């Protein structure tokens, strides 16, 4: 069950991580 929860979190991590990465690039430009 732990192995199933790991892939689920990894798939949900990239989703919220994409907008966060874009904001980081904008912060660096600012």
C-alpha positions in Angstrom: 0.0 0.0 0.0 2.9 2.3 0.6 4.3 1.7 -2.9 0.9 2.7 -4.3 0.9 5.9 -2.3 4.4 6.9 -3.5 3.5 7.0 -7.2 0.3 8.8 -6.4 2.2 11.6 -4.6 4.8 11.7 -7.3 2.1 12.3 -9.9 0.5 15.0 -7.8 3.9 16.6 -7.0 4.8 17.5 -10.6 1.4 19.2 -11.1 1.7 21.7 -8.3 5.5 21.8 -8.9 5.1 23.2 -12.4 3.4 26.5 -11.4 5.9 26.8 -8.5 8.8 26.4 -10.9 7.4 29.1 -13.2 6.9 31.5 -10.3 10.6 30.9 -9.2 11.8 31.9 -12.7 9.7 35.0 -12.6 11.1 35.9 -9.1 14.6 35.5 -10.5 13.8 37.8 -13.4 12.2 40.4 -11.1 
